[in-house]
Amino acid sequence: KKLAYYTFKKMTRVLEGINLNSIRIVHENDICIYRFTRSSDKYVWVAWYDGQEPKKVVISGVRSSKVLVTPAVPKGTAGENVGAKPFESLLVKSECGSVNVALWEVPLFIEEF
């Protein structure tokens, strides 16, 4: 299996149950942030930055006290190097409806729960 297999599997799980009419482009240009609404009324953002160095951004409109931030590409350099737990997720606290994340070329899934 290639790394793309794990990314596609993760993406289909994260975006399962989204309302296609709810997609919002939050920011464009070199910073890309797309917000989706799940059928559970929870938001999911997919965000990345096309620059050379990571860039810190604030995601606002968060309606939960924490979000789960997961890179879209699994750890490892090839599919055969991916272990039983391919993704490293991080819980990030929301403050006043916002979270701070560092974006780079690897998309992040940012999930309310």
Summary of the structure (lengths in Angstrom):
residues: 113
radius of gyration: 14.0
end to end distance: 29.6
largest distance: 41.6
contacts: 311
relative contact order: 0.27
helix: 16%
strand: 42%
